Amino acid sequence: MAFSYSNLQPVSQETLPAGMDGVMLTIERAIAAELLARFGIMLGGWTHASEHYLDVFACYEVDTRPKTALLSMTPLLNAEDDA
């Protein structure tokens, strides 16, 4: 059904993870290049439907402008069957 809304070519199971890893490395390098030696950490969270999520942000300044970079996000495991 979703294919009818896209004109993209199919992607193999090997190509997609490799592309996602490449994007992740590019973003990590960009954040590391502008992140200062000292920075703040901001913890947050939200709920969507019945899922609870936690996130970790790095807070810093670039040219006197505040920036936040998402470092980590994960669903909160709160039951034995979630593990």
Contacts in CASP RR format, 6 or more apart in sequence:
PFRMAT RR
TARGET T0000
AUTHOR 0000-0000-0000
METHOD contacts of the structure
MODEL  1
MAFSYSNLQPVSQETLPAGMDGVMLTIERAIAAELLARFGIMLGGWTHAS
EHYLDVFACYEVDTRPKTALLSMTPLLNAEDDA
31 58 0 8 1.000
31 69 0 8 1.000
31 71 0 8 1.000
34 60 0 8 1.000
34 62 0 8 1.000
34 67 0 8 1.000
35 58 0 8 1.000
35 60 0 8 1.000
35 69 0 8 1.000
36 60 0 8 1.000
36 61 0 8 1.000
39 58 0 8 1.000
39 59 0 8 1.000
39 60 0 8 1.000
40 58 0 8 1.000
40 59 0 8 1.000
40 60 0 8 1.000
41 56 0 8 1.000
41 57 0 8 1.000
41 58 0 8 1.000
41 59 0 8 1.000
42 56 0 8 1.000
42 57 0 8 1.000
42 58 0 8 1.000
42 59 0 8 1.000
42 68 0 8 1.000
43 54 0 8 1.000
43 55 0 8 1.000
43 56 0 8 1.000
43 57 0 8 1.000
44 54 0 8 1.000
44 55 0 8 1.000
44 56 0 8 1.000
44 57 0 8 1.000
45 52 0 8 1.000
45 53 0 8 1.000
45 54 0 8 1.000
45 55 0 8 1.000
46 52 0 8 1.000
46 53 0 8 1.000
46 55 0 8 1.000
47 53 0 8 1.000
51 75 0 8 1.000
51 76 0 8 1.000
52 75 0 8 1.000
52 76 0 8 1.000
52 78 0 8 1.000
53 73 0 8 1.000
53 74 0 8 1.000
53 75 0 8 1.000
53 76 0 8 1.000
54 73 0 8 1.000
54 74 0 8 1.000
54 75 0 8 1.000
54 76 0 8 1.000
55 70 0 8 1.000
55 72 0 8 1.000
55 73 0 8 1.000
55 74 0 8 1.000
56 70 0 8 1.000
56 71 0 8 1.000
56 72 0 8 1.000
56 73 0 8 1.000
57 68 0 8 1.000
57 69 0 8 1.000
57 70 0 8 1.000
57 71 0 8 1.000
58 68 0 8 1.000
58 69 0 8 1.000
58 71 0 8 1.000
59 66 0 8 1.000
59 67 0 8 1.000
59 68 0 8 1.000
60 66 0 8 1.000
60 67 0 8 1.000
60 69 0 8 1.000
61 67 0 8 1.000
75 82 0 8 1.000
77 83 0 8 1.000
END
